Amino acid sequence: MSHFLLITMSHSVTGNKIYNEIQGIIGTDAGDRGMKSLIVPGDLELAGKTLGTLRSPSHVVVLSGFPCCVNESPPTETDGPPGTFSIARTASALGHDVTVITDDCNADVFAAALNGLALPENCGKITLETFPSVFSREDEERFTKFADLCDLLISCERAGPGKDGKCYTMRGIDMNERCLIAPLHRLVEEAKCQMISIGDGGNELGMGKVIDNIENNPKIINGSKIGCVVAADYLIAASVSNWGGYALSAAAAFARVEEIDSNGKSESIKKWIERCLPTEGDETSLLDRCVTAGCRDGVSGKMERTVDGMPLETSLACLRDIRNAVLSAACSKTKN
């Protein structure tokens, strides 16, 4: 057997192990909501390779926004912005321009997240666009522009339409009725590119890929009503959607190094993890900015440093575990 083939096989085995390990970290069902049935084996790896090997420069569009705190202004929850801007940072670090798109009602929180976002040197541009629930002619033109520009579509904790075309909270509240939801799901068809989606409850954009599992999951109340019917090409299910964003960032960094290595060159995984993945300090600062702008925990409804009812430290521990898992795998590969 040739030396090159042995190296290739070694990379493949290491890669499969690390992608599976990352999925294991984010897929513990920490909130006990039945999310394990939403996991699609192998999709995290495929998603990471899709982003990590995307030709540069490209234009990446990231959709987010789940205005589930419907009686508040803004109605934005703390799950979504951190994961979204981790992905945006990663895509820009890989050399792409990024447009984050959300609803008008989420504008203040997402602007606060972007303002002060920690970015590495020599990266692409990140911009924020928001849309109303009903488009004007100018909005239609703007929307069409982004559909035409988009080379890869990613959604992270983005409300997705159910069978009746409406977007619901986990409690079954119709967010369209409150005029909170812009029809951003139209990009799935109009952008004509692959889509990666991240979610944790079954009502997020992209979850149509596992709609049968959503409807038959006893822990997802009203699954047949709230389940999103729009399917992603690659679906990342996580206990918390922000964690799925961190996972995609790490998987894309690892995939970039694998691609470089396969071309006979060598790059440090530590270098790419540092470029692509936010630090714990970055995430603490980002969440503080979001809460100051009015962001609330989607479970407790309180303006506080928590996500889906869990303290910030739980999310920071997940970020830490993902980082350590990839770096440990890299050390193991180097020794071998």
N, C-alpha and C positions, 0 to 999 in steps of 0.2 A: 504494500500500500504506500502511495507517495506521501511525502512529508506535507505537501500542500493539502492533500485530502484529509490527512489527520488533523491539521490545523482547522480546516473548515468544519469537520465534524465536532471538534472541541468547542469551537465558537457556537455551533448550533445547540449543543447540549447545555452549555453555560447560559446561552440566551433563553432557551426554553425554561430553564430553572429559575432565572431571575424574573422573567415575566410572570411566571406562576407564583413566585414568592410575593411579588408586589400585589397581585390580585388577592392573595391570601390575607395580606395586611389590611387591605381596604374592604374586604368582603366578609368581615366577621359578624355582620348584622348587629352592630353595636347598639342600635336603637330598637332592636327586637321588632322590626316591622316586616319581616319576611322577605328581605331583599335578596337572600341567597338564591331564590328561584329565578331571579332576573339576570343572573350571571350567564354570559355566553362564553363557554370555554374557548380560549384562543383569541378572543376579540381584542383584549388589551394589547397583546403582542402585535396583532395586525394593525391596530390603531397607532401604536407607537412607531411601527415601521413606516406607516403611511405619512405621518407627520415628520418623523426623523429623516426620511430619505426624499422628502418633497424637493423637487429641483428649486434652486435658489437663483434669483429672487422670485417668489410667488406672492400672491395676495391671499391671506387667510382671513376668513370672516368667522367671528365667534359670537354666537347668539346666547344671551342669558337673560335672566329676569323672571322671578316668580313672585308676583305681588300678592302673596297670600294673606298678608295682614290687612285685609280689605277695609277695615274701619279706621285705619290710620293713614296719615300723610307724612312721609311717603309710606306706601304699603310694602316696602322691600324687606326681604328677610336676609339674615346673615349667611345663609347657605347659598352660594352662587358667586358673589363678587370675588372672594379670595381664590376660588378654583378657576374662575374665568381669567383673572389677571395672572395667575400662574401659567396658564396655557398661553396667554398673550405674550408674556415674557419669553416663554420657550420659543414660540414661533419667531419672535423678533430676534432672539439670540441665534437662531438658525439662519438668519438672513432674510426673513420675509417681512413684508409690511402687513400690519394687522388692523382690522377694523372690528371693534367690539360694538355690537348693536343690541339695544334693549328698548323697552317701552319708555315713553315720556315720563310716566309716573316714577320710574326708577332713576331718573337722570341725576338727581343730586347725589345719591349714594354711589353710583358708578363713577361719577366725575370725581368724587372724593377719593375713591379707590385708585383712580388713574393719577390724580394729582399727588406727586410724591412717590410714585411707583419706582422701586429700585430696579435699575436695568444695568446690564453689563455694557462694556464698551463695544463699539462697532456693531450695533444691532439695527434692525429695521424700525420703522416708525409705527407707533401705536396710536390710533385715534378712536374716539367714541362718537357714535351716532345714535340718536333716539328717534322713535316714531310714535305717532298718536294711534289711538284705536281705530280711527277712520282716516283714511288717506285723502289728502288733497291732490290736485294735479301735480303740484311740486313734489309732494311726498312720493307719488308714483314714479316720477322721473328719477328721484334720488334712489329709490328702492331698486329700480331697473339697473341703475349704474352699478350698484354693488353686486347685483346678480351677475352682471356681465364681467365684473372684475374678479369674482371669486374663483380661486383655484382649489380651495379646500374649505369645506364648511364644517364647523365644530359647534356643538351646543353643549352647554354645561348648566344644569339646573334651569332649563328653559321650559316654561309651561307649554304643553303640547295638547292639541285638540283630541277630544274623545270621539266616539261614534257619531255624536250629534253636532260635531264641529265646535263645541265649546270647551274651554279650558277650566278645569276644576281644581280646587284645593283638595288635600287628603280628606278633609271633612265634607267634601262634596259641594262646596260653595262655588257658584258660577262667577268667575272673575270677568268674563266677557260682559255679563249683565251690569257690572259696575264700571264698564268702559275703561278697564285697566290694561287690557291685552291688545297689542298691535298684532296684525296678522303676519308675523315674521316667519311662520312656518311655510309660507309661500316660497321662501328661498330654496327649500328642499327640492322643489321641481324646477324653479326658474333659474337656479344657479348652474344646473347641469354639471355637477361635480360630486365627488364622494363626500359622505358625511359621517363624522364621528360624533357620537352622543354620549353624554354622561348623565346619570340619574340615580335616584335612590328609592323612589316610591312607586313608580309605575305610571305616574301622570306627567312625566317629562317628555319633551320632544325626543323622538328616536325609539321610545319604548314599544312602538308597534311591532318591533322585531320579536318581542316575547309576550304579545298580547294574550295568548292563551294561558300562559303562566300567571299573568296578572289577574285574569278573570277567575282562575281556579285556586288562587292563593287565599286561604282563610284569614290570613293576617292583614290582607289589603281589603278593607271595608269598601263596598261599592266599586270593586275593581272593574266590573263591566260598564260602569258609568264613567269613572274618572280615568280609566286606562287610555293612554294615548295610542292612536291607531297609525301614526306616522312612523315608519321604520327607518332606522339608521343602517348604514352599511356595516359599521362597527359600533357595538354598544358596550360601554363600560359601566357596570353596576357597582355601586359602592355603598357602604353604610351611610356615608355623608357625601354629597356630590362634590364638595370641596376636595375631599380625599381623592376622588376620581380625577380631579384636575391635577393634583400633585402626582398621581400615578402616571397619567399621560405625559406629564413633563419629564419624569424620570425615564419612562419607557422610550420616549423620543430621543432623549440624550444618549441612552444606551444603544439605540438603533443607529444613531449617527456614527458612533464609534465603531460599531460592527461593520457598517458600510465602508468607513475609511480603512479599517483593518483588512477587509476583503479585497481592497484595491492595492494591497501590498504596502500600505503606509501605516503609520502608528500614531495614535492620539491617546491622550490620557482621559479616562472616564471621569476622573476627579475634575479635570478642567471643564468638561461639558456639563457635569452635574452642577458645578458652581455657576456656570453661565445660565443654565436652564431652570434650575430649581430655586425657589425663594428660600431665604433663611428663616429661622424661627422669629428673629427680630423683625424681618420684613413683614411677616404675616401678622405679628402682634400690632405693629404700627398701622398696617392696612385696615385691620378690623377696627381699631380705635377710630380711624378716620371715618369709616363707614357708620359706626354707631353714633359718632358726633353729628353726622349728617342725617340721623334719624332712622338708621337701620335697626331692625328688631329680630330677635330670635323667633323663628317661625313656629316653634312649639310653645314657648312661654309667652310670647307676645311682648316681651320686655326689651327695652333698649339696654342691652348689656353684652359683655364679652363672652357670649355663649353661642353655640351653633346646634340647632336641632335638639335643644335641651341639655346639651353637654358642655362642660367648661372648656375654655380655650385650650387648656393644657392637654386635653384629649386629642384635639386636632394637631397640636404641636408634636405630641408623641407619635402620631401617625406619620407626620412629615419626617420626623427624625428616623423612624423605623424604615421608611422607604429609602431615605438617603443612605443609611447604614447598610441596608440590604444590597443596594447596587454597588457601593464602594467595596463591600466585603467580597462580592462576586468578582469584582475587578481584580482584587488582590489575589484571590484564589486562582484566577485565570493566569495572572502573571507568574505565580509560583509554578503552575503546571507547564 
